[in-house]
Amino acid sequence: MHFAQTTALANGKIKIGMSRGEVIVYLGSPQKSETVGSTEFLFYTPVWYVLPLFVSSQNPIAIRDGKVVGMGKSHYDSITQTTGSVQGDR
């Protein structure tokens, strides 16, 4: 992820209701994606995080029906705890 893309993530350009395609335009391809129930999570790691913290520093963006419905680890944790399983790790 380039610095300009990381800035889009940090400065609030990614918003609830935005399309999946718009997220990809701003941030590029995610480093990882997962589907939990009917929610797809796109994971991005800002350039300022160091490799040993890679897993814990990812910023998940939740997509449902092609639109952003939530962001952040707390949203991801809430969905995975409610749904109970992760499907289709990529």
Secondary structure as UniProt FT lines:
FT   HELIX           3..10
FT   TURN            11..12
FT   TURN            16..17
FT   HELIX           20..27
FT   STRAND          32..36
FT   TURN            37..38
FT   STRAND          39..44
FT   TURN            47..48
FT   HELIX           51..53
FT   TURN            54..57
FT   STRAND          59..64
FT   TURN            65..66
FT   STRAND          67..71
FT   HELIX           73..83
//
